[in-house]
Amino acid sequence: MRMRISAYPPGNIPVPLYIRDDAVAGLARAVQAASGARTVTDAVRAALERERDRLKQSLPPSARLGKALALADAIGADAP
């Protein structure tokens, strides 16, 4: 029979954000300083949420191509 050595309480356990890449860590600190975020984790969270929202609002590549093709058709082949 196996015994459980440790058990974590239910819910989220906060852990510090560790970024291994020095360049990425520098970017995260710069975003924190520029945004006034309390911690690097808060700055990264806010930046990721903004990027997620931006991506949700943007058109997918197929829709952008469709708009470009429609514009090209409207201009016509004789356009300079």
Distance bins in CASP14 RR format, pairs under 12 A and 6 or more apart:
PFRMAT RR
TARGET T0000
AUTHOR 0000-0000-0000
RMODE 2
METHOD distances of the structure
MODEL  1
6 13 0 0 0 0 0 1 0 0 0 0 0
7 13 0 0 0 0 0 1 0 0 0 0 0
8 15 0 0 0 0 0 1 0 0 0 0 0
14 39 0 0 0 0 0 1 0 0 0 0 0
14 41 0 0 0 0 1 0 0 0 0 0 0
14 42 0 0 0 0 0 1 0 0 0 0 0
14 45 0 0 0 0 0 1 0 0 0 0 0
15 41 0 0 0 0 1 0 0 0 0 0 0
16 39 0 0 0 0 1 0 0 0 0 0 0
16 40 0 0 0 0 1 0 0 0 0 0 0
16 41 1 0 0 1 0 0 0 0 0 0 0
16 44 0 0 0 0 0 1 0 0 0 0 0
17 24 0 0 0 0 0 1 0 0 0 0 0
17 25 0 0 0 0 1 0 0 0 0 0 0
17 28 1 0 0 1 0 0 0 0 0 0 0
17 29 0 0 0 0 0 1 0 0 0 0 0
17 32 0 0 0 0 0 1 0 0 0 0 0
17 37 0 0 0 0 0 1 0 0 0 0 0
17 39 1 0 0 1 0 0 0 0 0 0 0
17 40 1 0 1 0 0 0 0 0 0 0 0
17 41 1 0 1 0 0 0 0 0 0 0 0
17 42 0 0 0 0 1 0 0 0 0 0 0
17 43 0 0 0 0 1 0 0 0 0 0 0
17 44 1 0 0 1 0 0 0 0 0 0 0
17 45 0 0 0 0 1 0 0 0 0 0 0
17 48 0 0 0 0 0 1 0 0 0 0 0
18 24 0 0 0 0 0 1 0 0 0 0 0
18 25 0 0 0 0 1 0 0 0 0 0 0
18 28 0 0 0 0 0 1 0 0 0 0 0
18 40 0 0 0 0 1 0 0 0 0 0 0
18 41 0 0 0 0 0 1 0 0 0 0 0
18 44 0 0 0 0 0 1 0 0 0 0 0
19 25 1 0 1 0 0 0 0 0 0 0 0
19 26 0 0 0 0 1 0 0 0 0 0 0
19 27 0 0 0 0 1 0 0 0 0 0 0
19 28 1 0 1 0 0 0 0 0 0 0 0
19 29 0 0 0 0 1 0 0 0 0 0 0
19 31 0 0 0 0 0 1 0 0 0 0 0
19 32 0 0 0 0 0 1 0 0 0 0 0
19 40 1 0 0 1 0 0 0 0 0 0 0
19 41 0 0 0 0 0 1 0 0 0 0 0
19 43 0 0 0 0 0 1 0 0 0 0 0
19 44 0 0 0 0 1 0 0 0 0 0 0
20 28 0 0 0 0 0 1 0 0 0 0 0
21 27 0 0 0 0 1 0 0 0 0 0 0
21 28 0 0 0 0 1 0 0 0 0 0 0
22 28 0 0 0 0 0 1 0 0 0 0 0
22 29 0 0 0 0 0 1 0 0 0 0 0
23 29 0 0 0 0 0 1 0 0 0 0 0
23 30 0 0 0 0 0 1 0 0 0 0 0
24 30 0 0 0 0 0 1 0 0 0 0 0
24 31 0 0 0 0 0 1 0 0 0 0 0
24 40 0 0 0 0 0 1 0 0 0 0 0
24 44 0 0 0 0 1 0 0 0 0 0 0
24 47 0 0 0 0 0 1 0 0 0 0 0
25 31 0 0 0 0 0 1 0 0 0 0 0
25 32 0 0 0 0 0 1 0 0 0 0 0
25 40 1 0 0 1 0 0 0 0 0 0 0
25 43 0 0 0 0 0 1 0 0 0 0 0
25 44 0 0 0 0 0 1 0 0 0 0 0
26 32 0 0 0 0 1 0 0 0 0 0 0
26 33 0 0 0 0 1 0 0 0 0 0 0
26 34 0 0 0 0 0 1 0 0 0 0 0
26 40 0 0 0 0 1 0 0 0 0 0 0
26 43 0 0 0 0 0 1 0 0 0 0 0
26 44 0 0 0 0 0 1 0 0 0 0 0
27 33 0 0 0 0 0 1 0 0 0 0 0
27 34 0 0 0 0 0 1 0 0 0 0 0
27 40 0 0 0 0 0 1 0 0 0 0 0
27 43 0 0 0 0 1 0 0 0 0 0 0
27 44 0 0 0 0 1 0 0 0 0 0 0
27 47 0 0 0 0 1 0 0 0 0 0 0
28 34 0 0 0 0 0 1 0 0 0 0 0
28 35 0 0 0 0 0 1 0 0 0 0 0
28 37 0 0 0 0 1 0 0 0 0 0 0
28 39 0 0 0 0 1 0 0 0 0 0 0
28 40 1 0 1 0 0 0 0 0 0 0 0
28 41 0 0 0 0 1 0 0 0 0 0 0
28 42 0 0 0 0 0 1 0 0 0 0 0
28 43 1 0 0 1 0 0 0 0 0 0 0
28 44 1 0 1 0 0 0 0 0 0 0 0
28 45 0 0 0 0 0 1 0 0 0 0 0
28 46 0 0 0 0 0 1 0 0 0 0 0
28 47 0 0 0 0 1 0 0 0 0 0 0
28 48 0 0 0 0 0 1 0 0 0 0 0
29 35 0 0 0 0 0 1 0 0 0 0 0
29 36 0 0 0 0 0 1 0 0 0 0 0
29 37 0 0 0 0 0 1 0 0 0 0 0
29 39 0 0 0 0 0 1 0 0 0 0 0
29 40 1 0 0 1 0 0 0 0 0 0 0
29 41 0 0 0 0 0 1 0 0 0 0 0
29 43 0 0 0 0 1 0 0 0 0 0 0
29 44 0 0 0 0 0 1 0 0 0 0 0
30 36 0 0 0 0 0 1 0 0 0 0 0
30 37 0 0 0 0 0 1 0 0 0 0 0
30 40 0 0 0 0 0 1 0 0 0 0 0
30 43 0 0 0 0 1 0 0 0 0 0 0
30 44 0 0 0 0 0 1 0 0 0 0 0
30 47 0 0 0 0 0 1 0 0 0 0 0
31 37 1 0 0 1 0 0 0 0 0 0 0
31 39 0 0 0 0 0 1 0 0 0 0 0
31 40 0 0 0 0 1 0 0 0 0 0 0
31 41 0 0 0 0 0 1 0 0 0 0 0
31 42 0 0 0 0 1 0 0 0 0 0 0
31 43 1 0 1 0 0 0 0 0 0 0 0
31 44 1 0 0 1 0 0 0 0 0 0 0
31 45 0 0 0 0 0 1 0 0 0 0 0
31 46 0 0 0 0 1 0 0 0 0 0 0
31 47 1 0 1 0 0 0 0 0 0 0 0
31 48 0 0 0 0 0 1 0 0 0 0 0
31 50 0 0 0 0 0 1 0 0 0 0 0
31 51 0 0 0 0 0 1 0 0 0 0 0
32 38 0 0 0 0 1 0 0 0 0 0 0
32 39 1 0 0 1 0 0 0 0 0 0 0
32 40 1 0 1 0 0 0 0 0 0 0 0
32 41 0 0 0 0 1 0 0 0 0 0 0
32 42 1 0 0 1 0 0 0 0 0 0 0
32 43 1 1 0 0 0 0 0 0 0 0 0
32 44 0 0 0 0 1 0 0 0 0 0 0
32 45 0 0 0 0 0 1 0 0 0 0 0
32 46 0 0 0 0 1 0 0 0 0 0 0
32 47 0 0 0 0 1 0 0 0 0 0 0
33 39 0 0 0 0 0 1 0 0 0 0 0
33 40 0 0 0 0 1 0 0 0 0 0 0
33 43 0 0 0 0 1 0 0 0 0 0 0
34 43 0 0 0 0 1 0 0 0 0 0 0
34 46 0 0 0 0 0 1 0 0 0 0 0
34 47 0 0 0 0 0 1 0 0 0 0 0
35 42 0 0 0 0 1 0 0 0 0 0 0
35 43 1 0 1 0 0 0 0 0 0 0 0
35 44 0 0 0 0 0 1 0 0 0 0 0
35 45 0 0 0 0 0 1 0 0 0 0 0
35 46 1 0 0 1 0 0 0 0 0 0 0
35 47 1 0 0 1 0 0 0 0 0 0 0
35 49 0 0 0 0 0 1 0 0 0 0 0
35 50 0 0 0 0 0 1 0 0 0 0 0
36 42 0 0 0 0 1 0 0 0 0 0 0
36 43 1 0 0 1 0 0 0 0 0 0 0
36 46 0 0 0 0 1 0 0 0 0 0 0
37 43 1 1 0 0 0 0 0 0 0 0 0
37 44 0 0 0 0 1 0 0 0 0 0 0
37 45 0 0 0 0 1 0 0 0 0 0 0
37 46 1 0 0 1 0 0 0 0 0 0 0
37 47 0 0 0 0 1 0 0 0 0 0 0
37 49 0 0 0 0 0 1 0 0 0 0 0
38 44 0 0 0 0 0 1 0 0 0 0 0
38 45 0 0 0 0 0 1 0 0 0 0 0
38 46 0 0 0 0 0 1 0 0 0 0 0
39 45 0 0 0 0 1 0 0 0 0 0 0
39 46 0 0 0 0 0 1 0 0 0 0 0
40 46 0 0 0 0 0 1 0 0 0 0 0
40 47 0 0 0 0 0 1 0 0 0 0 0
41 47 0 0 0 0 0 1 0 0 0 0 0
41 48 0 0 0 0 0 1 0 0 0 0 0
42 48 0 0 0 0 0 1 0 0 0 0 0
42 49 0 0 0 0 0 1 0 0 0 0 0
43 49 0 0 0 0 0 1 0 0 0 0 0
43 50 0 0 0 0 0 1 0 0 0 0 0
44 50 0 0 0 0 0 1 0 0 0 0 0
44 51 0 0 0 0 0 1 0 0 0 0 0
45 51 0 0 0 0 0 1 0 0 0 0 0
45 52 0 0 0 0 0 1 0 0 0 0 0
46 52 0 0 0 0 0 1 0 0 0 0 0
46 53 0 0 0 0 0 1 0 0 0 0 0
47 53 0 0 0 0 0 1 0 0 0 0 0
47 54 0 0 0 0 0 1 0 0 0 0 0
48 54 0 0 0 0 0 1 0 0 0 0 0
48 55 0 0 0 0 0 1 0 0 0 0 0
49 55 0 0 0 0 0 1 0 0 0 0 0
49 56 0 0 0 0 0 1 0 0 0 0 0
50 56 0 0 0 0 0 1 0 0 0 0 0
50 57 0 0 0 0 0 1 0 0 0 0 0
51 57 0 0 0 0 0 1 0 0 0 0 0
51 58 0 0 0 0 0 1 0 0 0 0 0
52 58 0 0 0 0 0 1 0 0 0 0 0
55 61 0 0 0 0 0 1 0 0 0 0 0
58 64 0 0 0 0 1 0 0 0 0 0 0
59 65 0 0 0 0 1 0 0 0 0 0 0
59 66 0 0 0 0 1 0 0 0 0 0 0
59 67 1 0 0 1 0 0 0 0 0 0 0
59 68 0 0 0 0 0 1 0 0 0 0 0
60 66 0 0 0 0 0 1 0 0 0 0 0
60 67 0 0 0 0 0 1 0 0 0 0 0
61 67 0 0 0 0 0 1 0 0 0 0 0
61 68 0 0 0 0 0 1 0 0 0 0 0
62 68 0 0 0 0 0 1 0 0 0 0 0
62 69 0 0 0 0 0 1 0 0 0 0 0
63 69 0 0 0 0 0 1 0 0 0 0 0
63 70 0 0 0 0 0 1 0 0 0 0 0
64 70 0 0 0 0 0 1 0 0 0 0 0
64 71 0 0 0 0 0 1 0 0 0 0 0
65 71 0 0 0 0 0 1 0 0 0 0 0
65 72 0 0 0 0 0 1 0 0 0 0 0
66 72 0 0 0 0 1 0 0 0 0 0 0
66 73 0 0 0 0 1 0 0 0 0 0 0
66 74 0 0 0 0 0 1 0 0 0 0 0
67 73 0 0 0 0 0 1 0 0 0 0 0
67 74 0 0 0 0 0 1 0 0 0 0 0
68 74 0 0 0 0 0 1 0 0 0 0 0
68 75 0 0 0 0 0 1 0 0 0 0 0
69 75 0 0 0 0 0 1 0 0 0 0 0
69 76 0 0 0 0 0 1 0 0 0 0 0
70 76 0 0 0 0 0 1 0 0 0 0 0
71 79 0 0 0 0 0 1 0 0 0 0 0
72 79 0 0 0 0 1 0 0 0 0 0 0
73 79 0 0 0 0 0 1 0 0 0 0 0
END
